[in-house]
Amino acid sequence: MRTVHVIHDNPDWLPPFRTAFDAEGVPLEEWLLTSGSFDVGAPPPDGVFWSRLSASAHTRGPEHVRDYGRSVLTWLEAHGRTVVNGRSVIELEMSKVAQYSALRASGIAVPRTVAVFGTADLVRRSREFTAPFICKHNQGGKGLGVRRFDDHASFAEFVESPSFESPVDGITLLQEYVESAGGFITRAEFVGGEFVYAVRVDTSSGSFELCPADACAVPGATPLFSLREDAEHLPIIPRLSSFLTANGIGIAGVEFIETADGSVLTYDVNTNTNYNPDVEAVAPRSGPRQIARYLGVLATEPG
């Protein structure tokens, strides 16, 4: 079996995967991309490469981690290496505009969204939305820049205030606020195009910071994540699976919301997906173990 090389930017998210790979007997080597170098003309090591580069990488380390990651993935693919969540996928991870465009092209409904570069046009374009509405960063992750506004005056004040967070790519998204029918959103996990399980995420508190990883847990906080047992039969699940396959996404968690009128809107594709330990404890299958098995099979195939 060849080695699986995990390309990532945050060691805190790796422990569950190290445990899963050890349990499955799949050799794992970490490539932490906060620094490094490579010879463009030299062949990379043999093996399978799994990218877990995150859209929020710039909040933990060098701002240009994503750009170095793009170069590394381009180099690997140019030399014919097997790459899961490769160069094209990182563009979806880094841009909500790219995600929504790809989802719409696949016939999957997304919330109405306006992309604004800079701040000069933000207040004017916000008036196109009925309050409440939200703003968020195009290059997001961990709820970056996500805020709800119940009137246009408070948004105008926010844009001119020191509290305004400038997005790393300069693009702020204005988006319709979608009310969940049950006070929760659903995060469906997929590995190798197959549905693993779905997580019910409680949003009744109004928080937009919904990182499921053990490293994000706040001691003593009310649990937000639980297994959603009826998700497998939702019509959106096979459609999302087909979308991921069509876009070359091997591993992802996809978030969607169901409204009171029966609409289903998909609003986030997480290609560096993490798993909640409480859900993992009761789920029919383990997300990290499924990843280890999936990549382990790829690692037994000829390079």
N, C-alpha and C positions, 0 to 999 in steps of 0.2 A: 504494500500500500504506500502510495506517495504521501508526502506531507501536505497538510492543509495549512496555508499561510493566511492568517487573519489580519487584514489591513484596517487599522483603527486609530482613533485619536483620544480614547479615554479608557485607561486601564481599570477604572472603577467599575466599568460595565462588564468586564471579562470573567469574573469568578464563576458565575453559573455555567458559562460555556466551557471553561477549563474542566470543570467537574463532569459535564456531559460528555466531552470528548474523551476524557480518561475512562469513563464508564463504558463507552462504545469502542474503546481501543483504537481510536483514530488519532494519529500524531498531529499535534497542533503547534504551530510556531507563530509568534506575534510579531507584526511589523507596526510599531508605534511611529506614526508619521509626523510627530512634532519636531523632528529633525531627521537628517539623513542625507544620503547621496547615492547616485547610481551612474554607471557608464551606459549612455544611451545605446551604444553599439554592441555592448556585451549581452549575451543571453541571460535572462533571469534564472534563478534556481528552478529546478523541476518541481512540479506539484500543482495543487489546486489553490487558487487565490480567491479569498472571500472578502469583499469590501464592506466595512461597517462605518464608513466615513459619515459623519453627522453634520447636519445643517447648522448645528449650534457649536461646532468645533471652535470657532473663533472666540467664543466666550470663555474657553478654558485654556487656550494656548495661543500660539502665533496666529495672527489674523489670516495668513495665507496658507494655512494647512490644507484647505480644500483645493487650492491651486497646485500645491505639491502633489496632492492625491490624484488630481486629474493627470498630471505628468506621469506618475507611476503607473496608473491604469493604462494609459496610452502606450507606454513602453511594454507592459506585460502583454497587451493584446497584439501589438505589432510583432512580437516574437511568438505568437500562437499559443500562449498559455491559456489554460482553462480559468476563466475569471467569472465568478458569480457576483452579480450586482456590479457590473463593470462600468466602463467609461460613459455609456449613454445613460445608465441608471443614476449616476451621480448628478446629472443635470436635473433629473426629476427630484432627487432628494434636496437639492439646493434651491429650488424655485417652485413656489406654489403656483405661479403662472404656468409653468411647464406642466405641473401636475393637472391643473384644471383643464388646460388645453387638451392634454392626452386623454383625460377622462371623458370630456365632452365628445372628442373624436370617436370614442368607443360607445357613445350613446348613454353614458352614465351621467345622471344629473348632479350638478354642483351648485352651491350657493351663488347668487349674483355677486360679482366681484369687479371692482374697478382698480386698476393698477396706476399709481401716481408716483412719478419720479420727482424727488425733491419735495418741497413744501408749498411752493407757490400756488399750486392748483388744488391742494387738499381740501380747503374749506369749501370752495365752490363745488367740487365734485361730491362732497359729503351731502350736500343739499338734495342730491338726486335720490338719496335713501330716506325712507320713512324711519323716524326714530322708534325704537332703539336700533342702533347699528353698531358694528364693531370695526376696529382697525387692527391690523397685524402686520408683521414683517413678511415680505416675500420670501426671504431666506430665513426661515423660522426655526422651529425646534424648541422644546421646553417652554412653549407659550410666549416666545419672544415678542414683545410689543403688542400683545393682544389685550385690548380694552373694549369694554362696552360703554356706549354713550347713549343716554336717554333723551338728549336734546342737542341741537346743532350749536347752540351758544357755548355749551361746556366744551364741545370738541374744538371750536375755534379758539377758546382760551387755552386749551391743552396744547394745540399746535404751536402757539407763541410762547409757551412756558418752558422753564428748564426741565420739566418732567418729560418732555417729548423725547423719545428714544429714536435717534437716527438709525435707520436700518443699515446693515453693513454693505448692502448693494445699492442703497439709496432709494429702494422701491418700497413704498407703503401701500398696503392693500386696504381698500374700503370694502366692506362686505355686509350684506344683509344679515341681520340677527335672526337666527332660526330657533324657534321655541320647540324643545323636545316634547313629545307627547307624554313621556313618563318621567321626565327629570333625569334622563341618562342618555349617553351616547354609546355606541357599540364599536369595539375595536376587534376586527377579525384578523386572525393570524394565519399566514400561508407559508408553506415551505415547499419548494419545488413544484409550485402550481397547485398543491393540494391544501385544502382547508384543514387546519389543525384544531383550533377551537376559537371561541369568541369571548371577549371580556365585556361585561357590563360595567360602565364607568359612571358613577354617580356625579352629576353636574349640578345638583340642587343648590350647592353653596355658591355657585356662580364663578368658581375658580376656573382659569384656563390653563393652569400648570398641572398637567395630568401625566407626568412621567411615571410609568409603572415599575421601573427597575427598583431592586432592593436598595441600591445606592441612593435613590431619591426619597426613600421613606423617611417620614417625620415621626419620631418616637411619640407615642401617645395620641396621635391623630386618628380620627375616625377613618376606617378603611373605605376607600373609594372604589376598589376593584373587586368584582366577583365574577364567577363563571356564568356565562349566558347559555343555558342549556338548550334553548329552542332555536338558536341561530342557524344551525346546519340546514334547516329547511326554508330559510328566507330566500326569496327569488334573487336578491342582490348577491348572494354568495357565489353562485356559479358565474355570474357576470363579472365579478371582481377577479375571480380566478382566471377567466379568459383574458381580462385586461392585463393582468400581471404577465401572463405568458406571452401575449402579443407584444409587450414592451420589454421583454427580456429580463424581467425582475424575478429572481429566484427566491428571495426571502423578503417578506414585508408584513407589516401590520397596517391595515387600512381602516380608517375611522369614518363612520357614517352616522347620520342622525335621522330618526323617524319622527315625522311631525303629526299633529292631530288630524290633518286631512288625509293622512295615509301616504304622503310623499316620503321618499328616501333620498337624502342628499349626502353625497360623499365629499369630504372636505380635507382629508389628509392621507398621504401615502408615506409611511415610515419605512424606509429601506434599511435602516439600521436598528430594526425593532428590538426592544427589550421585553422581558417577561416579568410579570408580577409574581413574587414567591407565594403569596396566599392563593392565587389562582392556580399556580403550578401544582400546589399541594393536593388539589381536588380535581384537576383536569383529567380527562380520559387519556390524553397523551401529553408528554412533555415537549414544549417548544424547543428548548436547547438540545434535547436528545434527538428530536426529529431533524434538526439542523445537522447534528453530528452524523446521523445515519445517511442523510442525503448527500452531504459532502464526502462522507466515507465511500459511498458508492462511486461518486465521480473520481475519487482518488485511486480506485482500483482499475479504472479505465486507462487505456494508453493515452499518453500526453499528446 
